[in-house]
Amino acid sequence: MNINTEKIVFEGPSFIIYDISDLLPKHKNYPHGSDVINPNTKKPEVSGAYSQIPNRKIEAIIAHQTAGGYGSYDKQVFNTGSFFVRDPTWVTNPRYGKPKQPEFVWTGEGRGWPGFAYTWFVPFMPLVYKDKWVVYQCNRLDMVTWHTGDGMNTPGGGLAFQGYFLDPDAGITVPMKGTSGEPSEAQLTILSEFWTDYARAVLKSTILTGHWEHKKPTCPGQTIREEVCRLRGY
């Protein structure tokens, strides 16, 4: 990926934030999502829309993991974006008829959402530009997207770390093949500096949290959860 210096929106001691929000795929119904009907509920699978709030203040940073592969930094961010906007599909459930088993199961191959879920994306092995790691800004800061629960989408920006990370307390004990199940040192350094040098100093954010506190116990994994708690003092 060639870096357009006009798209660098922040430069810190060890990383830059590079805005690719206008390059990522969007659903054909953007800012709404898919109108595909869920075969189990007979209702639209996706409702609502991403919304734009002029001069929006991002009060909270919510840490996530992508729970996916560790492919190349540029390819993976676009693959992740394509997953979000691809219409969802279902197949017949071979367990249908057993207690609480739906007739159809989601294939896991698409969400049908309006666009990229997270505000920022931190690759497992980030691109290096002039001796600094590259973090991708994937949505305008004034866009409210879907990435968490508890009403935190509007005040919160999603900071997603590429990878599938272990969390024994949440039952995630087996790493993906060929991985350790841990975030990279680059990702942990970026998390710390992102919070202190960008979120607090530039965005004036006051809350650092993670998806595990908002209805997703396995996200973003034990190590990042512990680092989030360390950075906020408990």
Contacts in CASP RR format, 6 or more apart in sequence:
PFRMAT RR
TARGET T0000
AUTHOR 0000-0000-0000
METHOD contacts of the structure
MODEL  1
MNINTEKIVFEGPSFIIYDISDLLPKHKNYPHGSDVINPNTKKPEVSGAY
SQIPNRKIEAIIAHQTAGGYGSYDKQVFNTGSFFVRDPTWVTNPRYGKPK
QPEFVWTGEGRGWPGFAYTWFVPFMPLVYKDKWVVYQCNRLDMVTWHTGD
GMNTPGGGLAFQGYFLDPDAGITVPMKGTSGEPSEAQLTILSEFWTDYAR
AVLKSTILTGHWEHKKPTCPGQTIREEVCRLRGY
1 73 0 8 1.000
1 74 0 8 1.000
1 127 0 8 1.000
3 18 0 8 1.000
3 129 0 8 1.000
3 134 0 8 1.000
7 18 0 8 1.000
7 19 0 8 1.000
7 20 0 8 1.000
8 16 0 8 1.000
8 17 0 8 1.000
8 18 0 8 1.000
8 19 0 8 1.000
9 17 0 8 1.000
9 18 0 8 1.000
9 19 0 8 1.000
9 137 0 8 1.000
10 16 0 8 1.000
10 17 0 8 1.000
10 198 0 8 1.000
10 202 0 8 1.000
11 17 0 8 1.000
11 132 0 8 1.000
12 132 0 8 1.000
12 193 0 8 1.000
12 197 0 8 1.000
12 198 0 8 1.000
13 193 0 8 1.000
13 197 0 8 1.000
14 132 0 8 1.000
14 133 0 8 1.000
14 189 0 8 1.000
14 190 0 8 1.000
14 193 0 8 1.000
15 126 0 8 1.000
15 132 0 8 1.000
15 133 0 8 1.000
15 134 0 8 1.000
15 135 0 8 1.000
15 189 0 8 1.000
15 190 0 8 1.000
15 193 0 8 1.000
15 194 0 8 1.000
16 129 0 8 1.000
16 132 0 8 1.000
16 133 0 8 1.000
16 134 0 8 1.000
16 135 0 8 1.000
17 120 0 8 1.000
17 135 0 8 1.000
17 136 0 8 1.000
17 137 0 8 1.000
17 198 0 8 1.000
18 129 0 8 1.000
18 134 0 8 1.000
18 135 0 8 1.000
18 136 0 8 1.000
18 137 0 8 1.000
19 136 0 8 1.000
19 137 0 8 1.000
20 77 0 8 1.000
20 136 0 8 1.000
20 137 0 8 1.000
20 138 0 8 1.000
21 116 0 8 1.000
21 137 0 8 1.000
21 138 0 8 1.000
21 139 0 8 1.000
21 140 0 8 1.000
21 143 0 8 1.000
23 78 0 8 1.000
24 77 0 8 1.000
24 78 0 8 1.000
24 81 0 8 1.000
24 115 0 8 1.000
24 116 0 8 1.000
24 138 0 8 1.000
25 78 0 8 1.000
25 81 0 8 1.000
25 82 0 8 1.000
25 84 0 8 1.000
25 85 0 8 1.000
25 115 0 8 1.000
25 116 0 8 1.000
26 85 0 8 1.000
26 114 0 8 1.000
26 115 0 8 1.000
27 33 0 8 1.000
27 34 0 8 1.000
27 85 0 8 1.000
27 112 0 8 1.000
27 113 0 8 1.000
27 114 0 8 1.000
27 115 0 8 1.000
29 35 0 8 1.000
29 114 0 8 1.000
30 50 0 8 1.000
30 114 0 8 1.000
30 115 0 8 1.000
31 49 0 8 1.000
31 50 0 8 1.000
31 51 0 8 1.000
31 52 0 8 1.000
31 114 0 8 1.000
32 46 0 8 1.000
32 48 0 8 1.000
32 49 0 8 1.000
32 114 0 8 1.000
33 46 0 8 1.000
33 48 0 8 1.000
33 49 0 8 1.000
33 85 0 8 1.000
33 112 0 8 1.000
33 113 0 8 1.000
33 114 0 8 1.000
33 115 0 8 1.000
34 44 0 8 1.000
34 45 0 8 1.000
34 46 0 8 1.000
34 87 0 8 1.000
34 88 0 8 1.000
34 111 0 8 1.000
34 112 0 8 1.000
34 113 0 8 1.000
35 44 0 8 1.000
35 46 0 8 1.000
36 44 0 8 1.000
36 45 0 8 1.000
36 46 0 8 1.000
36 87 0 8 1.000
36 88 0 8 1.000
36 112 0 8 1.000
37 43 0 8 1.000
37 44 0 8 1.000
37 45 0 8 1.000
38 44 0 8 1.000
38 45 0 8 1.000
38 88 0 8 1.000
38 90 0 8 1.000
39 90 0 8 1.000
39 103 0 8 1.000
39 104 0 8 1.000
40 90 0 8 1.000
40 102 0 8 1.000
40 103 0 8 1.000
40 104 0 8 1.000
45 88 0 8 1.000
45 112 0 8 1.000
46 88 0 8 1.000
46 111 0 8 1.000
46 112 0 8 1.000
46 113 0 8 1.000
49 114 0 8 1.000
50 114 0 8 1.000
50 115 0 8 1.000
50 143 0 8 1.000
50 144 0 8 1.000
50 145 0 8 1.000
50 146 0 8 1.000
51 143 0 8 1.000
51 144 0 8 1.000
52 140 0 8 1.000
52 142 0 8 1.000
52 143 0 8 1.000
52 144 0 8 1.000
53 142 0 8 1.000
53 143 0 8 1.000
53 144 0 8 1.000
53 154 0 8 1.000
54 142 0 8 1.000
55 142 0 8 1.000
56 141 0 8 1.000
56 142 0 8 1.000
56 143 0 8 1.000
56 144 0 8 1.000
57 155 0 8 1.000
57 203 0 8 1.000
57 204 0 8 1.000
58 119 0 8 1.000
58 141 0 8 1.000
58 155 0 8 1.000
58 156 0 8 1.000
58 157 0 8 1.000
58 199 0 8 1.000
58 203 0 8 1.000
58 205 0 8 1.000
59 155 0 8 1.000
59 156 0 8 1.000
59 205 0 8 1.000
59 206 0 8 1.000
59 207 0 8 1.000
60 152 0 8 1.000
60 155 0 8 1.000
60 156 0 8 1.000
60 157 0 8 1.000
60 205 0 8 1.000
60 206 0 8 1.000
60 207 0 8 1.000
60 208 0 8 1.000
60 209 0 8 1.000
61 156 0 8 1.000
61 157 0 8 1.000
61 158 0 8 1.000
61 159 0 8 1.000
61 194 0 8 1.000
61 195 0 8 1.000
61 199 0 8 1.000
61 205 0 8 1.000
61 207 0 8 1.000
61 208 0 8 1.000
61 209 0 8 1.000
62 147 0 8 1.000
62 148 0 8 1.000
62 152 0 8 1.000
62 156 0 8 1.000
62 157 0 8 1.000
62 158 0 8 1.000
62 159 0 8 1.000
62 209 0 8 1.000
62 210 0 8 1.000
62 211 0 8 1.000
62 214 0 8 1.000
63 158 0 8 1.000
63 159 0 8 1.000
63 161 0 8 1.000
63 191 0 8 1.000
63 208 0 8 1.000
63 209 0 8 1.000
63 210 0 8 1.000
63 211 0 8 1.000
63 220 0 8 1.000
63 224 0 8 1.000
63 225 0 8 1.000
63 228 0 8 1.000
64 118 0 8 1.000
64 147 0 8 1.000
64 148 0 8 1.000
64 158 0 8 1.000
64 159 0 8 1.000
64 160 0 8 1.000
64 161 0 8 1.000
64 210 0 8 1.000
64 211 0 8 1.000
64 219 0 8 1.000
64 220 0 8 1.000
65 160 0 8 1.000
65 161 0 8 1.000
65 162 0 8 1.000
65 163 0 8 1.000
65 164 0 8 1.000
65 165 0 8 1.000
65 183 0 8 1.000
65 219 0 8 1.000
65 220 0 8 1.000
65 221 0 8 1.000
65 224 0 8 1.000
66 80 0 8 1.000
66 121 0 8 1.000
66 160 0 8 1.000
66 161 0 8 1.000
66 162 0 8 1.000
66 163 0 8 1.000
66 164 0 8 1.000
67 163 0 8 1.000
67 164 0 8 1.000
67 218 0 8 1.000
67 219 0 8 1.000
68 162 0 8 1.000
68 163 0 8 1.000
68 164 0 8 1.000
68 176 0 8 1.000
69 76 0 8 1.000
69 162 0 8 1.000
69 163 0 8 1.000
69 164 0 8 1.000
69 176 0 8 1.000
70 76 0 8 1.000
70 124 0 8 1.000
70 125 0 8 1.000
70 162 0 8 1.000
70 163 0 8 1.000
70 176 0 8 1.000
70 179 0 8 1.000
71 124 0 8 1.000
71 162 0 8 1.000
72 125 0 8 1.000
73 123 0 8 1.000
73 124 0 8 1.000
73 125 0 8 1.000
73 126 0 8 1.000
73 127 0 8 1.000
73 134 0 8 1.000
73 162 0 8 1.000
74 127 0 8 1.000
76 123 0 8 1.000
76 162 0 8 1.000
77 121 0 8 1.000
77 123 0 8 1.000
77 136 0 8 1.000
77 138 0 8 1.000
77 162 0 8 1.000
80 116 0 8 1.000
80 121 0 8 1.000
80 162 0 8 1.000
81 115 0 8 1.000
81 116 0 8 1.000
81 138 0 8 1.000
83 109 0 8 1.000
83 110 0 8 1.000
83 111 0 8 1.000
84 110 0 8 1.000
84 111 0 8 1.000
84 112 0 8 1.000
84 113 0 8 1.000
84 115 0 8 1.000
84 116 0 8 1.000
84 117 0 8 1.000
85 110 0 8 1.000
85 111 0 8 1.000
85 112 0 8 1.000
85 113 0 8 1.000
85 114 0 8 1.000
85 115 0 8 1.000
86 109 0 8 1.000
86 110 0 8 1.000
86 111 0 8 1.000
86 112 0 8 1.000
87 110 0 8 1.000
87 112 0 8 1.000
88 106 0 8 1.000
88 107 0 8 1.000
88 108 0 8 1.000
88 109 0 8 1.000
88 110 0 8 1.000
88 111 0 8 1.000
88 112 0 8 1.000
89 106 0 8 1.000
89 107 0 8 1.000
89 108 0 8 1.000
89 109 0 8 1.000
89 110 0 8 1.000
90 104 0 8 1.000
90 105 0 8 1.000
90 106 0 8 1.000
90 107 0 8 1.000
91 104 0 8 1.000
91 105 0 8 1.000
91 107 0 8 1.000
92 103 0 8 1.000
92 104 0 8 1.000
92 105 0 8 1.000
93 101 0 8 1.000
93 102 0 8 1.000
93 103 0 8 1.000
93 104 0 8 1.000
93 105 0 8 1.000
95 101 0 8 1.000
96 102 0 8 1.000
96 103 0 8 1.000
96 104 0 8 1.000
111 117 0 8 1.000
113 146 0 8 1.000
114 145 0 8 1.000
115 145 0 8 1.000
116 138 0 8 1.000
116 139 0 8 1.000
116 145 0 8 1.000
117 145 0 8 1.000
117 146 0 8 1.000
117 147 0 8 1.000
117 158 0 8 1.000
117 160 0 8 1.000
118 138 0 8 1.000
118 139 0 8 1.000
118 145 0 8 1.000
118 147 0 8 1.000
118 157 0 8 1.000
118 158 0 8 1.000
118 159 0 8 1.000
118 160 0 8 1.000
119 137 0 8 1.000
119 138 0 8 1.000
119 139 0 8 1.000
119 141 0 8 1.000
119 143 0 8 1.000
119 145 0 8 1.000
119 147 0 8 1.000
119 156 0 8 1.000
119 157 0 8 1.000
119 158 0 8 1.000
119 159 0 8 1.000
120 135 0 8 1.000
120 136 0 8 1.000
120 137 0 8 1.000
120 138 0 8 1.000
120 157 0 8 1.000
120 158 0 8 1.000
120 159 0 8 1.000
120 160 0 8 1.000
120 194 0 8 1.000
121 135 0 8 1.000
121 136 0 8 1.000
121 138 0 8 1.000
121 160 0 8 1.000
121 162 0 8 1.000
122 135 0 8 1.000
122 136 0 8 1.000
122 159 0 8 1.000
122 160 0 8 1.000
122 161 0 8 1.000
122 162 0 8 1.000
122 187 0 8 1.000
122 190 0 8 1.000
122 191 0 8 1.000
122 194 0 8 1.000
123 134 0 8 1.000
123 136 0 8 1.000
123 162 0 8 1.000
124 161 0 8 1.000
124 162 0 8 1.000
124 163 0 8 1.000
124 183 0 8 1.000
124 184 0 8 1.000
124 186 0 8 1.000
124 187 0 8 1.000
125 184 0 8 1.000
125 186 0 8 1.000
126 133 0 8 1.000
126 134 0 8 1.000
126 135 0 8 1.000
126 186 0 8 1.000
126 187 0 8 1.000
126 190 0 8 1.000
127 133 0 8 1.000
127 134 0 8 1.000
128 134 0 8 1.000
133 186 0 8 1.000
133 189 0 8 1.000
133 190 0 8 1.000
135 190 0 8 1.000
135 194 0 8 1.000
139 145 0 8 1.000
141 203 0 8 1.000
144 153 0 8 1.000
144 154 0 8 1.000
145 153 0 8 1.000
145 158 0 8 1.000
146 153 0 8 1.000
147 153 0 8 1.000
147 157 0 8 1.000
147 158 0 8 1.000
147 160 0 8 1.000
147 211 0 8 1.000
148 156 0 8 1.000
148 158 0 8 1.000
148 210 0 8 1.000
148 211 0 8 1.000
148 214 0 8 1.000
148 215 0 8 1.000
148 216 0 8 1.000
149 214 0 8 1.000
149 215 0 8 1.000
149 216 0 8 1.000
150 213 0 8 1.000
150 214 0 8 1.000
150 215 0 8 1.000
151 214 0 8 1.000
152 209 0 8 1.000
152 214 0 8 1.000
155 207 0 8 1.000
156 207 0 8 1.000
159 191 0 8 1.000
159 194 0 8 1.000
161 183 0 8 1.000
161 187 0 8 1.000
161 191 0 8 1.000
161 220 0 8 1.000
161 224 0 8 1.000
162 187 0 8 1.000
163 176 0 8 1.000
163 179 0 8 1.000
163 181 0 8 1.000
163 183 0 8 1.000
164 175 0 8 1.000
164 176 0 8 1.000
164 179 0 8 1.000
164 181 0 8 1.000
165 172 0 8 1.000
165 181 0 8 1.000
165 182 0 8 1.000
165 183 0 8 1.000
165 220 0 8 1.000
165 221 0 8 1.000
165 222 0 8 1.000
165 223 0 8 1.000
165 224 0 8 1.000
166 172 0 8 1.000
166 173 0 8 1.000
166 174 0 8 1.000
166 175 0 8 1.000
166 181 0 8 1.000
166 182 0 8 1.000
166 221 0 8 1.000
166 222 0 8 1.000
166 223 0 8 1.000
167 217 0 8 1.000
167 218 0 8 1.000
167 221 0 8 1.000
167 222 0 8 1.000
167 225 0 8 1.000
168 222 0 8 1.000
169 222 0 8 1.000
170 212 0 8 1.000
170 217 0 8 1.000
170 218 0 8 1.000
170 221 0 8 1.000
170 222 0 8 1.000
171 218 0 8 1.000
172 218 0 8 1.000
172 221 0 8 1.000
175 181 0 8 1.000
182 223 0 8 1.000
183 223 0 8 1.000
183 224 0 8 1.000
187 224 0 8 1.000
188 223 0 8 1.000
188 224 0 8 1.000
188 227 0 8 1.000
191 224 0 8 1.000
191 227 0 8 1.000
191 228 0 8 1.000
191 231 0 8 1.000
192 227 0 8 1.000
192 231 0 8 1.000
195 208 0 8 1.000
195 231 0 8 1.000
196 231 0 8 1.000
199 205 0 8 1.000
199 208 0 8 1.000
200 206 0 8 1.000
208 228 0 8 1.000
208 231 0 8 1.000
208 232 0 8 1.000
209 228 0 8 1.000
210 219 0 8 1.000
210 220 0 8 1.000
210 225 0 8 1.000
210 228 0 8 1.000
211 219 0 8 1.000
211 220 0 8 1.000
212 218 0 8 1.000
212 219 0 8 1.000
212 220 0 8 1.000
212 221 0 8 1.000
212 225 0 8 1.000
END
